[in-house]
Amino acid sequence: MNKNSLLAKRGELLDEAEKLIDGATKALEGDQLKRFDAIKAEVGQIDAQIKQIDDMDALKSSSATLVSPGIGAPGILRGAEDVQPEKGHVFAAVVRSFACAKGNMDAALKIAKDAEDVHLQKALMASEPVAGGLLVTPEVADDFIDLNRPMEVVSPMVDDVRPLDAGALSIRRGTSDAIAAFKGEGQPAAVSTPGTGSVSLVARELSAIVPISNRLLQFTQRNSRANRADQMALNSLLRATALRKDLAYIRGDGSNNTPRGLRSFAEEAGNLVAAAGSVSVVNIDNDQSKLLTRLANANIQMLKPGWIMAPRTRIYLGSLRDGNGNRVYPECYQKQADGRHYWGGYPILETTQVPINLGGGGNESEIGLIDFAEVVHGDIEGVMVGMSTEATYWDGQAWQSAFQNSETLIKVDMAVDQQMKHIEASAWLTGVTWGAGAS
């Protein structure tokens, strides 16, 4: 079991323990107490497993030295006892060899054997051929997903990731808090319980298609040290999936088999707030306070808060100066030690997936404030890979024929979803025209 699965299991156990305590009117006893003690023991075992994984990662890192690259691994780390390719490149080599073999597993294995690439051979043998493609082993697919996260803005902020291997998973959502009350001497204490509901994480399929030149594939098949096709496929698939996931996680409405976005939850919570009609430092401060107040009034703990905004908006905030020529928001101009810009002490997640052409004038944008500790993501282990040399595809402007263009289409499928424990933890400022003149 990998670390992500262990963390997800740990979260489920803690939720169950919390439910036991929340549902008890007095100290736990009997079967409830036995189950609570069992949960504590299981959480302790999981913590020990996670520590072992972290210790092993540290050992591998401390004993690694760089050696010359081989097929599918431009830069291989040689540890004290093993040789490991760089993250993501075995996945890329699987994709490329599967495409070179035109979907034939035996031919793909021969390519790996001829190249003397033991990691590629192992990954191909562990992967499962399915109708129309190849289900890449989770251990290899996880590398692709790990590389994918830093290219997104939402996923790296979310720590609560649940496995969706069964296709769906129900999670609890708080709807109201318990109420405390004073009482007189000899009077019974008032009893209230927090309101809870449940929502489901559902595996929603995300697909990305990348065309690769057949000539390039033929060249890399003949030259065992060439990795250009691997790198091209990997980078293209990472960019495509990262952008599409961010768009869904930010602005998805939950229709057409897409995840619900953070803006959609804010709308359900009544947390869409209009920006001031005119732009000034005073109005910008007031608009910022509107979002902060929405989350504070909902008793959101702000354990992992962050702003989501378009680059235009962040650049405008960083360029503002006062009457003495000083920057009003210097943290929006200068990146901090973690490589992020900040506003009001909270990190800015800057992405072009927040539009700047909204509103009647086509010049408005939006800003979100979210406590990402309240966000839950779900995913299915493993990535499905398919290929075709005959299919047509839309390149954004026109339909193209892979056969006519001498291309092979590489398609990857993964399944993800998003929910929130408290929807009040997302608030959005609409009608933002800051910096509109510069765009």
N, C-alpha and C positions, 0 to 999 in steps of 0.2 A: 504494500500500500504506500502511495507516495505522500509527501508532506501535505499537499493541498487536501487530499482525502482525509488524512488524519485530523487536520484543523477543522474540516467540515463536520466530521464525526464528533469532535470535541464540542463544537458549537451546539450540535443537536442534543448532546447529553446535558449541557448546561441549561439549555432551554427546558428540557424535561425536569431537571432539578428545580428550576425556578417555578415551573408550573405546579410541582408538588407543594412547594412552600406557599405559593400564592393561593392555592386551593385549600390550605389547611386553616382551620379556625383556632388551632392550638398547636403545641409542639408536636412534631411528627412522632408517630408510634406505630407499632405493628408492621404490617406489610409496607406501608409508606416509608417508615424509617429504614427497613431492610433495603428497599429499592434506592433510597437516597444514599445509603452507605455503599451500595453496589456501584452507583454512578460515580461516587468519589473515587472508588478504587479503579474503575475503568478510566476515568480522566487521568489519574496518576500514571497508569500504564501507557496511555497515549502520550503524555508529557515525556515519559522516558524514551519512547520510540522517536519522538520529534528531536529530542536531544541527541540521540544516537545518529540520526540523519544529519543534524547540524555539525556534529563532531566529525563525521566522515567527510562532509563537504569541506570542512576546514583542513583536514588532513590532505585531501586531494589538492587543495589550493596551495598548501605550504610546500608540497613536494613536486610541484609541476615545473617543467622546463620546456621551452619551445623547441620543436624539431621540424624538419621540412615537411611540407604538406603533401597529401595524397589526394586521390579522387574524392570529390565531395567534401573535402575538409581542408580549406585554405588556412593552415595554421593549426597544428595538432599538438595537444598537450601530452607530454610523456611524464607520468607519475612514477612513483617508486616501483609499482608492480603492474601498471596498466597504461595503455595509450588511449586517450580519449579525444575525439574530434571536438572542435568548437561547437558551442550550442547552436542548434538549428541546422547544421550542415549535413547531418545524417538524414534529417527529414528532407532537405532539398535534394540530396542524392537519391533518395527513394523516389521522389517525384520525378526527377529527370530520368532515372534508369527505367522506371515504369513507362514513361512516355517513349523513350528510345525503343522499348520492347513492344510498343503499341498495345499495351495492356496485357501482354502474355507474361505470366509469372515466371515460367521456366526460362524464358529469354532474359528477363530482368535479372534473375539469379546468375545466369551465365555472364552477363555484363559485369556484375559485382565480382564473380569469381575470376574472370579474366583480368580485372583491375586489382586483384589481390586485396580487396577492401573487406576486411573481416567484419567491420561494424555495419557496413551496408548489407552484407550477406545475412548477418544476424537479424537486422531490422526487417529485411524482406521476409525471412522465414518465420518471424514472429507475427508479422502482419497477416491479416485475414482477407483473402480475395472474396469479394461479394459481387452481386449482380451489378455490372456497370462500373466497377471500380475496385479500390483497395482500401480496407480499413486499417490505417497505420496504427501500429502498437502504441498504447498510451505513453509509454516511456519516451518514445521518439516524438510523438505529437506534442507532449508537454513542453519540449524544448521550443517548438514553434510558437506555442501559446505564451510561454515565458518571454520570448522575444517580442511578441505582439503587444504585450501589456505596456511597455514603456513608450510605444508609438501612439498609444491612446491617451486621453486625458482623464476619462472617468474610471476605467478599471484599476489603474494604479492606486486610486484613492480608496478602493473598496477592499476591506480585509475579510468580510464575511462572504465566503464563496461556498456554495452548497453543491454537492454532486447531483446530477439529474440522470443517473444511469437507468432509473425506472421510467424516465420520460416526464415525470412530474413530481413535485414535492410541495406539501402544504407547510406553511410557516405561520406562526402566530403574529398578529398585529395588534398593538395596543390601541383601544378606542377611547378610553377615559381612565382617569386616575382614581385610586381609592380616596375617601374623604375622612379626615379626622375631625372629632368634635369634642368640646369640653362637656363634662357631666357633673351633676351635683352629687354630694355624699349619699351613698346608698342607692344611687340610680344605676341602671345597667349601662354599660358602654355601648355606644352606637357601633354597629358593624356594617362595613361596606367593603366591597371588593372592586379591584380595577376591572374595567370593561375590556374584553379582548375579542378579537375576531380572527379569522384566518384567511389567507390568500394563497394562491398557488404559483409556484415557479413551474413553467412549462417549457420543455425543450423546443426552442424555435430555431429552425434551420437557417444558417447564414452561409451563403455561397459566394465564392470569388472565382473568376475565370481570368486566366492570363494566357495570351497567345505567345508561343515561342517558335522561332524559325526552325524549320526542319533541317536546314543546312547546319545550323548551330548545334542541334542535337546530334547529327551525324558526326560532326567534328569531335564533340566531347566523347562520343562512343569510341572513336578510334584512338583518342589521345587520353590516356588514363590520368594524366596530371592536369588536364584542363578542368577548371571549375567555373568558367564564365557562365555557363547555362545554369548551374546550381545557384550561383549568387543572384543572377537575374531573376530566376523563378522565386527564390526566397524573398528578395526585396520587394518584388511586385506583389506577391501574395500578402506579405505583411502590411504594405501600404493600403491595399484594397480592403482587407478585412478590418484594419484598425479604423479607417475612416468610416466604414459602414457601421461598425459597432458603436462608435461615438455618436453618429447621427441618430441611431436608434435609442441609445441610452440617454441622450439629451432631449430629443424632440419627437421620439416615437409616440404614437397615440394608441398603440396596442391593437390596431386593426391590421388586417392582411397578414396575420401570423408574425407580427413584429413585436418586440418588447415595448413596454410602456416606458416613456422617457421621463426624466426628472421634471420637466416642465408640465407634463400631463398630471403628475401627482400634485404639483403646486396648484394647478387649476382646480382639481378636485377638492383641495383643502381651502380654496378661496384665497390663495396666496399669490395671485397675480396683481401687481401694484403698478399703477401708471406713473411714469416719470414726470417731473415738472415740465411745464410747457416751454420754459426758456432755460438756456444753459448758462450757469454761473457756478462759481465755487460754492456759494451758499446753497444753491439748489442741489448740486451734486452731493454735498454733505447730507442734506436733508433726505435725498433719495437713498443714499447708503443707509441712513438711520431707519428708513421705512422697512427695509428688509431685515435688518438686525432686530428691530422691534417685533416683527412678525414671529421670528423664531424664539425670541426671548419670552413673548407672551404665551407661547405654546409650551413653555418649560422644556425646550430642547436643550440638551446639555452641552452642545457644541464641542463634542469630543474630537471630531476630525472635520472641522469646517473648511470650506473652500468656495471661491468665486468661480463662475464659468462665464467667460465673455469672449467676444470677437477680438482679434488683434487690433483692429481699428480703435476699439474702446480703450484697451490697455495702453496703447501708444498715446492716445489723447490725454489720459490721466497722467501719464509720465511726463508729458510735455507742459502741463499747466504750471505757471509761475505766478507768484504774488507780486505786489507792488514794488518789492525790493529786488526782484529778479530771482528769488529763491524758488526751487521746485516745491509745489504744494504737496505732492505725493512722491517723494524721492524713491520710495520702495517700489513704485510702479515703473520707475525709469531704470534703476540699477538692480540687476539680479542679485539675490542673496546667496549665501554659501551653499544652499541646496540646489542652486541653479534655477530657482523660481523667482518671479516677481510677486510682491505682496501688496495688499491694500487693506488698511485698517488692521494689520497684524495677521491676516488670513491669506493663504496662498491663492494665486490666480491661475486658473486652468485656461489657457489661451488656445482657442481653436477656431478654425474657419467653418466648423460645422454649426456655429451660431451665425445665422444670416445677418446681413446688413442692408437688406433691400425690402424690409417689411414696411407696413403702413401705407396710407394713401399716397404719400409722396415717394415711396420706394426708397427711403433713406434711413429707416429706423432699424434698430437692433434691440437686443435684450441682454440682461445680466441675471444670472442665477446665484443664489446663496444657498448652499446645501451642507447639512451635517452628514458627511459620508459614513459616519458610524451607524446611521439609520438605514443605509442602503444595503441590500442583499443581492448578490449575483448567483446565478446557477449555470452550470455547464456540464456537458457530457464528456467524459474522458475519450480521447481518440479523435482522429480527424480522417474523414473519408476523402480519398483522392480518386478522381476520374480523369479520363483523357479522350480526346477525339481528334481525328484528322479530317473529318467530313462536316462537322457541325457549322452552323452560322452563328455569329454573335454580333451584338450591338456595341460599337466602339464609342458611343456617345453622340455620334453625328449620323452614322449610316450603318446598315447591316453589312457585315463582311463574311466572306466564305473562307473557312480555314483551308479547304481543299484548293481553292483557286489561288490563295495567297501562299501556298506551301508552308502552312503553319500547323502546329499541334496545339490544341487548346488544353490547358491544365486547369482542372476545376477542383477546388477544395470545399468541403462541407463540414461545418461544425454546428453545434447547437448550444444556445445561450438564452438567458432570460434575466429580467431585473424586477425587483419589488422593493418596497420600503416598509420598515417596521412602523414608522409614524410618518404619514404623508405630510404633516405640518412642518417637517424638517427640510422642506424645499420651498423656497420663495423666489419669485422672479419679478424683475423690474421691466416693464414693457415701454415701448415708445422712446427708446434711448437714441438720441441723435448726436451724442457727443462725438466730435471728430468727423461728422458727416461731410463737412466741407472739404476735408482732406482726401476723402475717398473718391 
